[in-house]
Amino acid sequence: MIAETIIQCLASGLLMGLLYGLIAVGLALIFGLMDVVNFAHGEFLMIAMYATFFLFAFFAVDPLLAAPLVAAALFVFGAVVYLLIVRFAVRAKANAGMVQIFSTFGLAIVMRGLSQYFFTPDYRSITHSWLGGKTVSIAGIFLPVPQLAGALASIAAFVALYFFINRTDFGRALEATREDAGAVALVGIDKNRVFALGWGLGAALVGLAGAIMAMFFYIYPDVGASFALIAYVTVDHGTDPAALLKIGRHLRGLSAGGLHPAARPVRVDLMDKTFAQRRRRDLIVAACLAVIAALVPLFVKDVYVQNIMVLTLMYAALSQSWNILGGYCGQISLGHALYFGLGAYTTALLFTKFGVLPWFGMLGGGLISAAIAMALGYPCFRLRGHYFVIATIVIAEIALLLFQNWNWAGAALGIDIPVRGDSWLKFQFTRSKLPYFYFALALACVAWLVTWWLEDSKWGYWWRAVKDNPDAAESLGVVVFNSKMGAAAVSAFLTAVGGSFYAQFVSYIDPESVMGFQFSLLMALPAVLGGIGTLWGPVLGAVILIPLTELTRSFIGGSGRGVDLIVYGTLIVLISLARPEGLVGLFSRRRKGVAR
């Protein structure tokens, strides 16, 4: 009986694995062709499932017949996305990797918001398809016919793609463009046309998977997220795609282009007086802004506005912390919610379970997060580029699932932090938000000062050298691995302190509210808007982005129609494409113009 159950589970897992493979191979095709990860891949799947549902609901087209139609529609959609968005992202001269990541992330948020607006968040399903509810028995193993048909379609798609890549002129053009996009232009191949068709082909594959999966999965705006995560893991940790369809690149070792000269000198203006003057000016400006910020609550009494100010300062500190690793060291992490959540849970558990004061919880959460960051960095820092980004997302999602099922920590229900009166000792205030405001201001100032000090330290120069070219930095004596570990530890410690503060501020936490992906995104976005790898970028970005986000959520997000997501996602795409160097770049350009 047990053996039959195991065999049944293995057979079912194999069928679903083939469908997941079909989703992943479309992602791998795009990544291998352009070295760009489509972080809207799950939303492509969601659109395909909705298209299949409406073809069935309004025109009685069975999913089997709708599959080629949906795949063709997704082919066109993928090509259009490349021409309108991705084509400009890959041309970015500053922070190209960041632009590619956040432009597709913004697109994903827009697509999710549009689906909520037009289709509502309701769950939908196809109940009476030709194959729905049917099973077939093979040697005593019962297989659902829809999944079996999907598995067979996946195998057929794999074989067709293999022959297409290896036996057609266009397939050879894809391969040639992947190897050297500059050289193919010399022989008359239009690079943009090949890339657009490659994106279309990748989207068509996920469209085919979506049409099949619509037969036996619920359809709703967030349906693509879980499938996309598995696809990212498959691409990140699977076998070398070059051995299968010759798509993708290796995980470790030197880049395809070998060593390149550094984008800028490792240390600029070392003995230049203007450099020292700029640092003193930054310190004076920061002190003045801190004094002004401290005086603002004396004139602003509205509780809602005070709440926005607290969140703005908190995210300024968090973004500054993220910027140490992602901006200065060039290790783009989208899993920082892990450290934020660890800080929040450490403080909450110590306080509720053992009566330990939150101040000790902050310190403990920071130290635990720094240790975990270094432990995770040991394997993850062997990855580069998009592989590292995907790894951070996956690890954070694993931690989220663990906390959702950890009963001692409240599991999915979370932890309600008891309020025991207003006290700085217990860091709890119910009558006023001003104490939280001043702590958030102090945290933002500390994060800024740490960054200011590190910027001109040997660690700061090492990090910028590693960001520019790790191979060249290593050849000059920089211990690249140790530099990354140091950046990760500092960044995680400060992020965890922010999480501890947030737990006390809201008095209730659950895994989704402190470890959800939205926190990782909101930590990075202010730096993206203001300027990655700059001292003032995270502060400027937080002052603009966080109030806009809160006001958008409050005034147009309460309907549940996804309008706030549409606005927010569009903003991310526009920021990524229009200002890849951040708003701080505007001031630097203006200063250069005045100097001339």
C-alpha positions in Angstrom: 0.0 0.0 0.0 2.8 2.4 0.9 4.8 1.5 -2.2 1.7 2.2 -4.4 1.2 5.5 -2.7 4.8 6.5 -3.3 4.7 5.5 -6.9 1.4 7.4 -7.4 3.0 10.5 -5.9 6.1 10.2 -8.0 3.9 9.8 -11.2 1.9 12.9 -10.3 5.0 14.8 -9.5 6.6 13.8 -12.8 3.6 15.1 -14.7 3.6 18.4 -12.9 7.4 18.6 -13.2 7.1 18.5 -17.0 4.6 21.4 -16.9 6.9 23.4 -14.6 9.7 22.6 -17.0 7.7 24.1 -19.9 7.3 27.3 -17.8 11.0 27.4 -16.9 12.3 26.7 -20.4 10.6 29.9 -21.7 12.3 31.8 -18.9 15.7 30.1 -19.7 15.3 31.0 -23.4 15.0 34.7 -22.6 17.7 34.6 -20.0 20.1 32.7 -22.2 19.5 34.9 -25.2 19.9 38.3 -23.5 21.1 37.6 -19.9 17.9 39.3 -18.7 15.6 37.6 -16.2 11.9 38.3 -16.9 10.6 38.9 -13.4 7.1 39.3 -15.0 7.2 35.7 -16.2 4.6 34.6 -13.7 2.3 37.4 -14.8 2.7 36.1 -18.4 1.4 32.8 -17.2 -1.5 34.5 -15.4 -2.5 36.4 -18.5 -2.5 33.1 -20.5 -4.7 31.4 -18.0 -7.2 34.3 -18.0 -7.2 34.3 -21.8 -8.0 30.6 -21.8 -10.8 31.1 -19.3 -12.5 33.8 -21.2 -12.2 32.0 -24.5 -14.0 29.1 -22.8 -16.5 31.2 -21.0 -17.6 33.5 -23.9 -16.9 31.4 -27.0 -17.0 27.8 -25.6 -13.5 27.2 -26.9 -12.0 24.2 -25.0 -8.6 24.8 -23.5 -7.1 22.2 -25.8 -8.2 24.2 -28.8 -7.4 27.5 -27.1 -3.8 26.5 -26.3 -2.3 27.4 -29.8 -4.4 30.6 -29.9 -3.2 31.7 -26.5 0.4 30.8 -27.3 0.2 32.9 -30.5 -1.2 35.8 -28.6 1.5 35.6 -25.9 4.1 35.5 -28.7 2.9 38.9 -29.9 2.7 40.2 -26.4 6.2 39.1 -25.5 7.6 40.7 -28.6 5.8 44.0 -27.8 7.0 43.9 -24.2 10.6 43.7 -25.5 10.1 46.5 -28.0 8.4 48.9 -25.6 10.3 48.2 -22.3 13.1 45.7 -22.3 14.8 47.1 -25.4 15.4 50.4 -23.5 16.3 48.6 -20.3 19.2 46.7 -21.9 20.6 49.9 -23.4 20.9 51.6 -20.0 24.4 53.0 -19.5 24.2 53.2 -15.7 23.2 50.4 -13.4 22.1 48.2 -16.3 21.4 45.1 -14.2 19.3 47.0 -11.8 17.3 48.7 -14.6 16.5 45.3 -16.2 15.4 43.8 -12.9 13.2 46.6 -11.7 11.7 47.4 -15.1 10.3 43.8 -15.4 9.3 43.9 -11.7 7.4 47.0 -12.3 5.7 45.4 -15.4 4.7 42.5 -13.2 3.1 44.8 -10.7 1.2 46.7 -13.4 -0.1 43.4 -15.0 -1.2 42.2 -11.6 -3.0 45.5 -10.9 -4.7 45.5 -14.3 -5.9 41.9 -13.8 -7.4 43.0 -10.5 -9.0 46.0 -12.1 -10.6 44.3 -15.0 -11.1 40.7 -13.7 -11.5 41.4 -9.9 -9.6 39.3 -7.3 -12.2 36.6 -7.5 -11.1 33.0 -8.1 -12.3 31.5 -11.4 -12.0 28.0 -12.9 -12.9 26.0 -16.0 -15.3 23.3 -14.8 -16.5 21.4 -17.9 -13.6 21.0 -20.3 -13.2 18.0 -22.5 -10.6 16.4 -20.3 -11.7 17.9 -17.0 -12.2 15.4 -14.1 -11.1 12.3 -16.2 -8.4 9.9 -15.2 -6.7 7.0 -16.8 -5.2 3.9 -15.2 -1.7 2.7 -16.3 -0.4 -0.4 -14.5 -2.6 0.4 -11.5 -1.4 4.1 -11.3 -4.2 6.6 -11.8 -3.2 9.7 -13.8 -5.4 12.8 -14.3 -6.0 13.2 -18.0 -5.5 17.0 -18.0 -2.1 16.7 -16.3 -1.2 13.8 -18.6 -2.1 15.8 -21.7 -0.1 18.7 -20.4 2.9 16.5 -19.8 2.7 15.2 -23.4 2.3 18.7 -24.7 5.3 19.8 -22.7 7.5 16.9 -24.2 6.3 17.8 -27.7 7.2 21.5 -27.0 10.7 20.5 -25.8 11.4 18.4 -28.9 10.1 21.1 -31.2 12.1 23.8 -29.5 15.3 21.7 -29.7 14.9 21.2 -33.4 14.0 24.8 -33.9 17.1 26.0 -32.1 19.5 23.6 -33.8 18.0 23.0 -37.3 16.6 26.4 -38.4 18.3 29.6 -39.6 16.5 31.6 -37.0 17.6 29.2 -34.3 21.2 29.6 -35.4 20.7 33.4 -35.5 19.5 33.2 -31.8 22.6 31.2 -30.9 24.9 33.7 -32.8 23.2 36.7 -31.2 23.6 35.1 -27.8 27.3 34.5 -28.3 28.2 38.0 -29.7 25.4 40.5 -30.4 27.9 43.0 -31.8 29.4 40.6 -34.4 26.1 39.5 -35.8 25.2 43.1 -36.8 28.3 43.0 -39.1 26.7 40.2 -41.1 23.4 41.8 -41.5 21.4 40.3 -38.6 19.1 42.7 -36.8 19.8 42.2 -33.1 16.5 43.8 -32.0 14.5 41.7 -34.3 16.1 38.5 -33.0 15.7 39.6 -29.4 12.0 40.5 -30.0 11.3 37.2 -31.6 13.2 35.4 -28.8 11.1 37.2 -26.2 8.0 36.2 -28.2 9.0 32.6 -28.3 9.7 32.5 -24.6 6.3 34.1 -23.9 4.6 31.6 -26.3 6.0 28.7 -24.3 4.6 30.0 -21.0 1.4 30.8 -22.8 1.1 27.2 -23.8 1.7 26.1 -20.2 -0.9 28.6 -18.9 -3.6 27.3 -21.3 -3.0 23.8 -20.2 -2.9 24.6 -16.5 -6.1 26.6 -16.7 -7.9 23.2 -17.0 -7.1 22.2 -13.5 -5.9 25.3 -11.5 -7.9 28.2 -10.1 -7.3 31.4 -12.0 -6.8 34.7 -10.0 -4.4 37.7 -10.3 -1.6 36.2 -8.1 -1.7 32.7 -9.6 1.6 33.2 -11.5 3.7 34.1 -8.5 4.2 30.6 -7.0 4.8 29.0 -10.5 7.3 31.7 -11.4 9.3 31.1 -8.2 9.7 27.5 -9.1 10.7 28.5 -12.6 13.4 30.8 -11.2 14.7 28.0 -9.0 14.8 25.7 -12.0 16.8 28.2 -14.1 19.0 29.1 -11.1 19.9 25.7 -9.9 19.3 23.4 -12.8 21.8 21.8 -15.1 23.7 24.0 -17.5 21.1 25.1 -20.1 23.7 25.0 -22.8 23.6 21.3 -22.5 19.9 21.4 -23.1 18.9 23.6 -26.0 22.2 25.4 -25.6 20.5 28.1 -23.6 21.9 30.0 -20.6 25.3 30.3 -19.1 27.3 28.8 -16.3 26.8 29.6 -12.7 30.4 30.1 -11.7 33.7 31.1 -13.1 34.8 34.0 -15.2 32.3 35.9 -17.3 32.0 35.2 -21.1 33.9 38.3 -21.9 36.8 37.7 -19.5 38.4 40.6 -17.7 37.4 44.1 -18.4 38.9 47.4 -17.3 37.3 49.0 -14.3 34.5 51.5 -15.1 36.2 54.1 -12.9 39.3 54.3 -10.8 39.2 52.4 -7.5 39.8 55.6 -5.5 38.9 59.0 -6.9 40.4 62.3 -5.7 42.4 60.6 -2.9 44.4 63.7 -2.2 42.0 66.2 -3.8 40.9 69.0 -1.5 37.5 69.2 -3.2 36.8 65.6 -2.2 37.4 66.4 1.5 35.3 69.6 1.2 32.4 67.6 -0.3 32.5 65.2 2.6 32.4 68.0 5.1 29.6 69.7 3.2 27.6 66.4 3.2 28.0 66.2 6.9 26.9 69.7 7.5 23.9 69.4 5.2 22.9 66.1 7.0 23.1 67.8 10.4 20.9 70.7 9.2 18.4 68.4 7.6 18.2 66.3 10.8 17.5 69.4 12.9 14.8 70.5 10.5 13.2 67.0 10.5 13.3 67.0 14.3 11.3 70.3 14.4 8.7 69.2 11.8 6.4 67.3 14.3 6.1 70.5 16.4 4.1 71.9 13.6 2.5 68.8 12.1 -0.1 67.4 14.5 -2.1 65.2 12.1 -1.6 61.5 13.2 -1.9 60.2 9.6 0.8 62.5 8.4 3.0 61.7 11.4 2.6 58.0 10.5 3.8 58.7 6.9 6.8 60.6 8.3 7.7 57.6 10.5 7.5 55.2 7.6 9.5 57.5 5.4 12.3 57.7 7.9 12.2 54.0 8.5 12.5 53.2 4.8 15.2 55.8 4.4 17.2 53.8 7.0 16.3 50.5 5.4 17.2 51.6 1.9 20.5 53.1 3.1 21.2 49.7 4.7 20.3 47.9 1.5 22.4 50.3 -0.5 25.6 49.2 1.3 25.3 45.7 -0.2 23.3 46.4 -3.3 24.6 49.9 -4.2 28.2 50.1 -3.1 29.1 46.4 -3.3 26.9 45.7 -6.4 25.3 42.6 -4.9 21.6 43.1 -5.7 19.6 41.4 -3.1 15.8 41.1 -3.3 15.6 39.0 -0.2 16.3 41.6 2.5 12.9 41.0 3.9 14.5 37.9 5.6 16.6 40.1 7.8 13.8 42.6 8.4 11.6 39.7 9.5 14.3 38.2 11.7 14.8 41.4 13.5 11.0 41.8 14.0 10.5 38.2 15.2 13.6 38.2 17.5 12.3 41.3 19.3 8.7 40.1 19.5 9.5 36.5 20.6 12.0 37.6 23.3 9.6 40.2 24.6 6.4 38.0 24.6 8.0 34.7 25.6 10.7 35.7 28.0 10.0 39.4 28.9 13.3 40.6 27.4 13.3 44.3 26.7 13.0 45.3 23.0 16.4 47.1 23.1 18.1 43.8 23.7 15.9 42.2 21.1 17.1 44.8 18.6 20.7 44.0 19.3 20.1 40.2 19.3 18.1 40.4 16.0 20.9 42.4 14.4 23.6 40.0 15.4 21.5 37.0 14.4 20.8 38.5 11.0 24.4 39.5 10.5 25.5 35.9 11.3 22.8 34.4 9.0 23.8 36.9 6.2 27.4 35.6 6.3 26.3 32.0 6.5 24.1 32.5 3.4 26.7 34.5 1.7 29.2 31.6 1.8 27.3 29.7 -1.0 25.4 32.6 -2.5 28.4 34.9 -3.2 29.7 32.3 -5.5 26.8 33.3 -7.8 26.9 36.3 -10.0 24.4 38.7 -11.6 20.8 37.5 -11.9 21.7 34.1 -10.4 22.5 35.9 -7.1 19.3 38.0 -7.3 17.1 34.8 -7.8 18.9 33.0 -5.0 18.1 35.9 -2.5 14.4 35.8 -3.5 14.2 32.0 -3.1 15.9 32.0 0.3 13.6 34.8 1.6 10.6 32.9 0.3 11.8 29.7 2.0 12.1 31.6 5.3 8.6 33.0 4.9 7.2 29.5 4.5 9.1 28.2 7.5 7.8 31.0 9.7 4.3 30.4 8.4 4.5 26.9 9.7 6.4 27.5 12.9 3.8 27.1 15.7 6.1 28.3 18.5 6.4 31.6 16.6 2.7 31.9 16.0 2.8 30.4 12.5 0.6 32.2 10.0 -1.5 33.8 12.8 1.5 35.8 13.9 2.4 37.4 17.3 0.3 40.0 19.1 2.7 42.1 21.2 1.1 43.1 24.5 1.0 46.8 25.3 2.1 47.5 28.8 1.9 51.3 29.0 3.9 54.1 27.5 7.6 53.6 28.3 10.9 54.2 26.6 12.2 51.2 28.6 9.7 48.9 27.0 9.7 51.0 23.8 5.9 51.2 23.6 3.8 54.3 23.1 0.0 54.5 22.6 -0.8 58.1 23.1 1.6 59.7 20.6 3.7 58.7 17.6 6.4 61.2 18.3 8.7 58.8 20.2 8.6 56.5 17.2 9.3 59.4 14.9 12.4 60.4 16.8 13.7 56.9 17.0 13.1 56.4 13.3 15.0 59.7 12.7 17.8 58.5 14.9 17.9 55.2 13.0 18.0 57.0 9.6 20.8 59.3 10.9 22.8 56.3 12.2 22.4 54.4 8.8 23.5 57.6 7.0 26.5 58.2 9.2 27.6 54.5 8.9 27.4 54.8 5.1 29.2 58.2 5.2 32.0 56.7 7.2 32.3 53.6 5.1 32.2 55.5 1.8 35.7 56.9 2.4 37.1 53.8 4.3 39.1 51.0 2.7 36.0 48.9 2.8 34.1 51.5 0.8 36.8 51.5 -1.9 37.0 47.7 -1.9 33.2 47.5 -2.4 33.1 49.9 -5.3 36.0 48.1 -6.9 34.2 44.8 -6.5 31.1 46.3 -8.0 32.9 47.7 -11.0 34.9 44.5 -11.8 35.4 41.8 -9.2 38.0 40.0 -11.3 40.1 43.2 -11.8 39.7 44.0 -8.1 40.9 40.6 -7.1 43.9 41.0 -9.3 44.8 44.2 -7.5 44.7 42.4 -4.1 41.1 43.0 -3.0 39.7 39.9 -1.2 36.4 39.9 -3.0 34.7 37.2 -1.0 35.6 38.9 2.4 34.5 42.2 1.1 31.1 40.9 0.1 30.7 39.2 3.5 31.4 42.4 5.3 28.9 44.3 3.3 26.3 41.7 3.9 26.8 41.6 7.6 26.6 45.4 8.0 23.6 45.6 5.7 21.7 42.8 7.5 22.4 44.2 11.0 21.0 47.6 10.2 18.0 46.1 8.4 17.2 43.8 11.4 17.2 46.8 13.7 14.7 48.4 11.4 12.6 45.3 11.6 12.7 45.3 15.4 11.5 48.9 15.4 8.7 48.1 13.0 7.5 45.3 15.3 7.2 47.7 18.2 5.7 50.4 16.1 2.7 48.2 14.9 2.5 45.9 17.9 1.6 42.9 15.8 3.5 40.9 13.2 2.9 37.8 11.1 5.2 36.3 8.4 3.5 38.0 5.5 3.5 41.5 7.2 7.3 41.5 7.9 8.8 38.9 5.6 6.8 39.4 2.4 8.5 40.2 -0.8 7.0 43.8 -0.8 9.5 44.7 2.0 12.5 43.6 -0.1 11.2 45.7 -3.0 10.4 48.8 -0.9 13.9 48.7 0.6 15.5 48.8 -2.8 13.2 51.1 -4.7 14.2 54.4 -2.8 17.8 53.7 -3.7 16.8 53.0 -7.3 14.9 56.3 -7.5 17.4 58.4 -5.7 20.6 56.8 -7.0 22.2 53.5 -6.3 25.6 53.5 -4.7 25.3 57.2 -3.6 25.1 58.7 -0.2 22.0 60.8 -0.7 20.1 58.5 -3.1 18.2 56.4 -0.6 17.2 59.4 1.5 16.0 61.4 -1.6 14.2 58.3 -2.9 12.4 57.6 0.4 11.3 61.2 0.8 9.6 61.0 -2.6 8.5 57.4 -2.9 7.2 56.4 0.5 4.7 59.3 0.9 3.5 58.7 -2.7 3.1 55.0 -2.0 1.1 55.6 1.2 -1.1 58.2 -0.3 -1.8 56.1 -3.3 -2.7 53.1 -1.1 -4.9 55.2 1.1 -6.9 57.0 -1.5 -7.1 54.7 -4.5 -6.1 51.3 -3.1 -9.0 50.7 -0.7 -11.4 49.5 -3.5 -9.4 46.3 -4.1 -9.4 47.0 -7.8 -5.6 47.2 -8.1 -5.4 50.9 -9.1 -2.7 51.5 -6.6 -0.7 48.6 -8.0 -1.1 50.0 -11.5 0.2 53.5 -10.4 3.0 52.0 -8.3 4.2 49.6 -11.0 4.1 52.2 -13.7 6.1 54.5 -11.5 8.8 51.7 -11.0 9.0 51.1 -14.8 9.3 54.8 -15.6 11.9 55.4 -12.9 14.0 52.5 -14.0 14.0 53.5 -17.6 14.1 57.3 -17.4 16.5 57.8 -14.5 18.8 54.7 -14.3 21.4 56.7 -12.5 18.8 58.1 -10.0 17.7 61.6 -9.2 21.0 62.4 -7.6 22.5 62.3 -11.0 20.6 65.4 -11.9 22.4 67.4 -9.2 25.8 66.0 -10.2 25.2 67.0 -13.8 24.2 70.4 -12.8 27.3 70.8 -10.6 29.5 69.7 -13.5 27.7 72.2 -15.8 28.4 75.1 -13.3 32.0 74.0 -13.0 32.5 74.2 -16.7 
